[in-house]
Amino acid sequence: MKEFNRSSPNAVVFAMASLFLVSAILVSKGYYKGISWFIIPTTTPLAWTSDHTSPDFSSYKEQRRKRDHESISNMPKHRDEKLAKLEADLATARALIREATKKVNQTKKSFLEDADYVPQGEVYKNAYAFHWSYLLMERVFRIFVYEEGEPPIFHNGPCKSIYSTEGMFLSFMETDIHFRTWDPDEAHVYFLPFSVVMMVKYLFDPIIRDKAVLQRTVVDYVQTISHKYPHWNRSLGADHFMLSCHDWGPRATWYVPQLYYNSIRVLCNANTSEHFNPKKDASFPEINLKTGQISSLTGGSPLSDRKTLAFFAGQRHGRIRQVLFHHWKEKDRDVKVYETLPKEISYEKMLRTSRFCLCPSGHEVASPRVVEAIYAECVPVLISQQYVPPFSDVLNWESFAVSVSVEEIPKLKEILLGISLVQYENLRRNVKLVQRHFVLNDPPKGYDVFHMILHSIWLRRLNVRISA
């Protein structure tokens, strides 16, 4: 993808130019209404905040809204030409993507396509619109990473363990030369490069258990960048984003209301019951890199070797797993559920030789087992409540995963046996198709997990309009 943009920049330029008239008509006639795939509001996003309330400031929310509106009203009235240009570029992108969303069944090849990959098939909600949006992101999107803060708390994260996606993203952003800009006036979004995992590791005392260390660190950092740069105050944080895979990632945003209500929060723990707002927040996958290596993680056995109907092994964390263990722990030869896997049984082999891999939520909704299943070409079975799966703006999860409610756990075997062989083969084929979107590459490659995270942020930035 990057090679395409460098070697054939005129293709995208011509495409944008050829459709600019269309976009201008769309803008002038107000055809920004009624979109169902990308949620791009007609009103300025600065006028809205999350409908969810925080347990810490439920009485504070309306007061904060009024204060934010007053802040906007009292801002200097002079026009910011650089910001105006950025917003004009985004308006053009919105119009082009809206036009593409009308072509759900588009099958002819786009003259924008590169040699690497063209999204197609039922694994996407709208493959053509996703393709357009992704190419526009590759061409236009720029990210400013605040340089304030020192490792290990900032600009650094774990690249091994269940929190590895957080560390890998931080690492990639530090070295990126395509999306990253060092000129904040050229940026569409601003990254707050703190690691909640590293805060907990280095600042949290497990004996004292003072979680206020999160508050002090995040509040101090936002105060620092908001006093040094104009961009936070200009948008009230709406064009800024943070990213965390730690269970306490959402908690880290509680202490700065504008970060909580306005900013883009990219979280593994994407739980709507804990105030995750899919309109402005993004879900990304939890990937457990046990050794830190990112190669040779994908691949599974053919259907003929998949003798186990369903498999799970894990700790008794959370209410959902309690129910799963009650009904299925070591009780069925086809549905193999273990709390402690016997030493003679290989976890990886079980993933590769099972038809369905159970992915119940633990203490929090996210689980690395979803990606483990996808890597092993095993159809994931999501057992959760209020969980927003990663990249669900563009991916059609029903085409490659099975969802089972907590109430349906007693009927788990019946549900899975009710899926015909033809349906199963289609699900598994689609699992293999979406693998590329969950794979970590170093350096990153087009459409991989790093680029999919960026695309989720790109879509949410398109939801935001900042007055110049």
C-alpha positions in Angstrom: 0.0 0.0 0.0 2.7 2.4 0.9 4.6 1.6 -2.3 1.4 2.3 -4.3 1.1 5.7 -2.7 4.7 6.5 -3.5 4.9 5.1 -7.0 1.5 6.2 -8.2 0.5 9.3 -6.2 -1.3 10.7 -9.3 -3.9 7.9 -9.1 -5.3 9.0 -5.8 -4.9 12.6 -6.7 -6.8 12.0 -10.0 -9.5 10.0 -8.1 -10.0 12.8 -5.6 -10.1 15.4 -8.3 -12.5 13.4 -10.4 -14.9 13.1 -7.5 -14.3 16.4 -6.0 -17.2 17.9 -8.0 -19.4 15.1 -6.7 -18.3 15.8 -3.1 -18.9 19.6 -3.6 -22.4 18.9 -4.8 -23.0 16.5 -1.8 -21.7 19.2 0.6 -23.7 22.0 -1.0 -26.9 20.0 -1.0 -26.5 18.7 2.5 -26.2 15.0 1.6 -24.4 14.4 4.9 -27.6 12.9 6.4 -28.7 9.4 6.9 -25.5 7.5 6.7 -25.7 4.0 8.2 -22.2 2.6 8.0 -19.9 5.4 9.1 -21.5 7.5 11.9 -20.6 11.0 10.8 -23.0 13.5 12.4 -24.4 16.6 10.8 -23.8 18.8 13.8 -20.3 19.7 15.1 -19.1 17.0 17.4 -18.0 19.7 19.9 -21.7 20.0 20.6 -22.1 16.5 21.9 -20.5 14.3 24.5 -21.0 10.7 25.5 -24.5 9.7 26.5 -22.9 7.4 29.1 -22.3 8.8 32.6 -19.3 8.2 34.7 -19.8 7.1 38.3 -17.4 9.8 39.4 -19.0 12.8 37.8 -22.6 12.2 37.1 -23.6 15.5 38.7 -20.8 17.2 36.9 -21.7 16.3 33.4 -24.2 19.0 32.5 -22.1 21.7 34.2 -19.1 20.6 32.1 -21.1 20.7 28.9 -22.2 24.3 29.6 -18.6 25.2 30.5 -17.3 23.7 27.3 -19.8 25.5 25.2 -18.9 28.8 26.9 -15.2 28.0 26.2 -16.0 27.6 22.5 -18.0 30.8 22.4 -15.2 32.8 24.1 -12.4 31.5 21.8 -10.7 34.0 19.5 -12.7 34.7 16.4 -9.8 34.9 14.0 -9.8 32.2 11.3 -7.1 29.5 11.5 -6.2 28.9 7.9 -4.2 25.8 8.5 -7.1 24.2 10.5 -9.5 25.3 7.8 -7.5 23.5 5.2 -7.4 20.3 7.3 -11.1 20.4 7.8 -11.7 21.0 4.1 -9.6 17.9 3.3 -11.6 15.9 5.8 -14.9 17.2 4.4 -13.8 16.0 0.9 -12.9 12.6 2.4 -16.4 12.4 4.1 -18.1 13.1 0.8 -16.1 10.5 -1.1 -16.7 7.8 1.6 -20.4 8.6 1.6 -20.6 8.2 -2.1 -18.8 4.9 -1.8 -21.2 3.6 0.9 -24.0 3.7 -1.7 -22.1 1.0 -3.7 -22.6 -1.9 -1.3 -22.4 -4.5 -4.1 -19.6 -2.9 -6.1 -17.7 -5.6 -7.8 -15.7 -4.0 -10.6 -12.1 -3.2 -9.8 -11.2 0.2 -8.6 -8.6 2.1 -10.5 -7.3 3.1 -7.0 -6.4 -0.5 -6.1 -2.8 -1.5 -5.4 -1.1 -4.8 -6.0 -1.2 -5.7 -2.3 -4.8 -6.2 -1.4 -8.4 -5.3 -2.3 -11.1 -5.8 0.3 -13.8 -8.1 -1.0 -16.5 -10.4 0.3 -19.0 -10.8 3.1 -16.4 -10.4 5.9 -16.8 -6.6 5.3 -20.0 -4.6 6.0 -19.1 -2.6 2.8 -15.9 -3.6 1.2 -15.9 -0.9 -1.4 -16.5 1.9 1.1 -13.8 0.4 3.4 -11.4 0.3 0.5 -12.0 4.0 -0.3 -11.8 5.0 3.3 -8.5 3.1 3.8 -6.9 4.5 0.7 -7.9 8.1 1.7 -6.4 7.4 5.2 -3.2 6.3 3.6 -3.0 9.4 1.5 -4.3 12.1 3.9 -4.1 11.1 7.6 -1.4 12.6 9.7 -0.8 12.1 13.5 1.2 14.2 15.9 2.8 12.4 18.8 3.4 14.6 21.8 7.1 14.3 22.7 6.6 15.3 26.4 7.1 12.6 28.9 10.0 10.1 29.5 10.2 6.3 29.3 9.2 3.9 30.8 5.8 5.6 31.5 5.7 7.4 28.1 6.7 6.5 24.6 7.2 2.9 25.7 5.1 -0.2 26.5 5.2 -4.0 26.9 5.9 -5.9 23.7 5.4 -9.3 25.4 2.4 -10.6 27.4 -1.4 -10.0 27.0 -0.8 -6.3 26.8 1.6 -6.5 23.9 -0.7 -4.7 21.4 -0.4 -1.5 23.6 3.4 -1.7 23.6 3.7 -2.6 19.9 1.4 0.4 18.9 3.5 2.8 21.0 6.7 1.4 19.4 5.3 1.6 15.9 4.2 5.2 16.4 7.6 6.2 17.7 9.3 5.0 14.5 6.5 5.6 11.9 7.5 7.9 9.0 4.3 7.6 6.9 1.5 8.8 9.2 3.5 10.7 11.8 4.1 14.4 11.4 6.4 16.5 13.5 4.4 19.7 12.7 1.4 19.8 15.0 -0.4 22.2 12.6 -0.4 19.5 9.9 -2.0 16.8 12.2 -5.5 15.6 12.1 -5.2 13.8 15.5 -2.9 14.1 18.5 -1.6 11.0 20.4 -1.1 11.0 24.1 1.7 8.4 24.3 1.3 7.2 27.9 1.2 3.5 28.8 -1.3 2.5 31.5 0.4 -0.9 31.7 3.7 0.9 32.6 2.0 3.2 35.1 0.7 0.2 36.9 4.0 -1.6 36.8 6.2 1.3 38.0 3.9 3.6 39.9 1.2 1.4 41.5 2.1 -0.2 44.9 0.2 -3.5 45.3 0.3 -3.1 49.0 -0.9 0.5 49.3 -3.1 0.1 46.2 -3.3 3.8 45.5 -5.0 4.0 42.1 -4.7 7.8 42.3 -1.3 7.4 40.7 -3.2 7.1 37.4 -5.1 10.3 38.2 -2.0 12.2 39.0 -0.1 11.0 35.9 -2.8 11.6 33.4 -4.0 14.9 34.8 -0.5 16.3 34.9 0.2 15.2 31.4 -2.9 16.7 29.9 -2.3 19.9 31.8 1.3 20.0 30.4 0.3 19.6 26.8 -2.7 21.9 27.0 -0.6 24.7 28.4 2.2 24.2 25.9 0.2 23.7 22.8 -3.1 25.2 21.6 -4.6 22.1 20.1 -6.2 20.5 23.1 -8.0 23.7 24.1 -9.0 24.3 20.5 -11.0 21.1 20.2 -11.5 20.4 23.9 -9.6 17.2 23.3 -12.0 15.9 20.6 -9.1 15.3 18.1 -6.8 13.6 20.6 -6.6 9.9 21.4 -5.2 7.6 24.0 -4.7 3.8 23.7 -4.6 1.1 26.3 -5.0 -2.6 26.6 -4.9 -2.7 30.4 -8.0 -3.5 32.3 -7.6 -0.1 34.0 -7.3 1.7 30.6 -10.9 3.2 30.9 -10.2 4.2 34.5 -7.2 6.3 33.4 -9.5 8.6 31.5 -12.0 9.2 34.4 -9.9 12.0 35.9 -9.9 14.3 32.9 -13.6 14.9 31.9 -12.7 16.2 28.4 -10.5 13.1 27.8 -13.4 10.9 29.1 -16.2 12.6 27.2 -14.6 14.1 24.1 -11.4 12.3 23.2 -11.0 9.1 21.2 -10.3 6.3 23.6 -8.8 3.2 21.9 -9.4 0.3 24.3 -9.2 -3.4 24.4 -11.7 -3.3 27.3 -14.5 -2.1 25.0 -17.4 -2.5 27.4 -20.5 -0.4 26.8 -21.7 -1.1 30.3 -18.6 0.7 31.5 -19.3 3.7 29.3 -17.4 2.7 26.2 -19.0 4.8 23.5 -18.7 3.3 20.0 -19.4 6.6 18.3 -16.2 8.1 19.5 -14.2 5.3 21.1 -12.5 2.5 19.2 -12.0 -1.2 20.1 -8.8 -3.0 19.3 -7.7 -6.6 19.9 -5.9 -8.1 22.8 -3.0 -10.1 21.5 -0.9 -12.3 23.8 2.7 -12.4 22.6 4.0 -15.0 25.1 7.6 -14.8 23.8 7.5 -11.4 22.1 7.9 -13.0 18.7 5.3 -12.0 16.0 6.2 -14.5 13.3 4.8 -18.1 12.7 1.7 -17.4 14.8 -0.9 -18.3 12.2 -2.0 -21.6 10.7 -4.3 -24.4 11.5 -5.2 -28.0 10.7 -7.6 -29.0 7.9 -11.2 -29.8 8.8 -10.5 -33.5 8.6 -8.1 -33.2 11.6 -10.4 -31.1 13.7 -11.9 -33.8 15.9 -12.9 -31.6 18.9 -16.2 -29.6 18.6 -15.3 -26.8 21.0 -12.4 -26.0 23.3 -11.5 -23.7 26.2 -8.8 -23.6 28.8 -8.4 -20.7 31.3 -8.8 -19.4 34.8 -12.1 -19.0 36.7 -12.2 -15.2 36.2 -15.5 -13.4 36.1 -19.1 -14.4 36.3 -19.4 -15.7 32.7 -16.6 -18.3 33.1 -18.2 -19.4 36.4 -21.3 -20.3 34.4 -19.3 -21.9 31.6 -17.4 -24.1 34.1 -20.6 -25.0 35.9 -22.2 -26.5 32.8 -19.2 -27.8 30.8 -16.0 -28.2 32.8 -14.7 -31.7 32.0 -18.3 -32.9 31.5 -18.4 -33.6 27.7 -16.0 -35.3 25.3 -17.0 -32.9 22.4 -17.0 -29.7 24.3 -13.7 -29.7 26.1 -13.5 -27.1 28.9 -10.6 -27.0 31.3 -9.7 -24.7 34.2 -6.2 -26.3 34.3 -5.0 -27.9 31.1 -3.4 -31.3 31.7 0.4 -31.3 31.1 0.2 -33.9 28.3 -2.2 -31.7 26.3 -0.8 -28.9 24.1 -2.9 -25.7 24.2 -1.7 -24.6 20.8 -2.5 -28.0 19.3 -6.0 -27.9 20.8 -6.6 -24.6 19.1 -5.5 -26.0 15.8 -7.5 -29.2 16.0 -10.8 -27.8 17.3 -13.7 -26.6 15.2 -14.8 -23.9 17.6 -12.7 -22.0 20.1 -14.7 -20.6 23.1 -13.8 -17.0 24.0 -15.6 -16.2 27.2 -15.0 -12.9 28.9 -13.0 -12.9 32.1 -12.9 -10.1 34.7 -13.2 -7.8 31.7 -14.9 -8.2 28.3 -11.8 -8.5 26.2 -9.9 -11.8 25.8 -6.7 -12.7 23.8 -8.5 -16.0 22.9 -10.3 -14.2 20.1 -7.1 -13.5 18.2 -5.7 -16.9 19.2 -8.7 -18.6 17.6 -8.4 -16.4 14.4 -4.6 -17.2 14.2 -5.4 -21.0 14.5 -8.2 -20.8 11.9 -10.6 -21.9 14.6 -14.1 -20.3 14.5 -14.3 -18.0 17.6 -17.3 -18.3 19.8 -17.8 -14.9 21.6 -19.4 -15.3 25.0 -19.7 -11.9 26.5 -22.0 -9.0 27.5 -21.9 -5.5 26.1 -18.6 -6.2 24.2 -17.8 -4.2 21.1 -15.5 -6.4 18.9 -12.5 -4.8 17.3 -12.9 -3.1 13.9 -16.7 -3.7 13.9 -17.1 -0.5 11.9 -15.9 -2.4 8.9 -15.8 -6.1 9.7 -18.9 -8.3 9.7 -18.3 -10.4 12.7 -21.3 -12.6 12.0 -19.6 -13.9 8.9 -16.6 -15.4 10.8 -17.6 -15.8 14.5 -20.5 -17.2 16.5 -22.0 -15.2 19.4 -23.5 -17.0 22.4 -25.2 -15.2 25.2 -24.7 -16.1 28.8 -28.2 -17.4 29.0 -27.5 -19.8 26.1 -24.4 -21.4 27.7 -26.4 -24.5 28.8 -27.3 -25.0 25.2 -23.8 -24.4 23.9 -23.4 -27.8 22.3 -26.8 -27.8 20.8 -26.1 -24.4 19.2 -22.8 -25.4 17.7 -24.1 -28.8 16.4 -26.9 -26.8 14.8 -24.4 -25.1 12.5 -24.3 -27.1 9.2 -21.1 -28.3 7.6 -21.6 -25.8 4.8 -22.1 -23.0 7.2 -19.1 -24.0 9.3 -16.8 -24.2 6.2 -17.9 -20.7 5.2 -17.2 -19.4 8.7 -13.8 -21.0 8.8 -12.9 -19.7 5.3 -13.8 -16.2 6.4 -11.7 -16.6 9.6 -8.7 -17.1 7.3 -9.7 -14.1 5.2 -9.7 -11.7 8.2 -6.4 -13.0 9.7 -4.5 -10.2 7.9 -6.4 -7.6 10.0 -5.3 -9.1 13.3 -1.6 -9.9 12.5 1.2 -7.8 13.9 4.0 -7.1 11.4 7.4 -5.4 12.1 7.5 -3.1 10.2 3.8 -2.8 9.8 2.2 -3.8 6.5 -1.0 -2.6 4.8 -4.3 -3.7 6.4 -2.6 -5.3 9.4 -3.6 -4.7 13.0 -1.6 -1.5 13.2 -3.3 0.0 10.1 -6.7 -1.2 11.2 -6.3 0.6 14.6 -5.3 3.7 12.7 -8.3 3.3 10.4 -10.6 3.1 13.4 -9.1 6.4 14.7 -9.4 7.9 11.2 -13.1 7.1 11.1 -13.7 8.7 14.5 -11.7 11.8 13.5 -14.1 12.1 10.5 -16.9 12.3 13.1 -15.3 15.5 14.5 -15.6 19.0 12.9 -13.6 21.7 14.5 -14.4 25.4 13.7 -11.4 27.2 12.2 
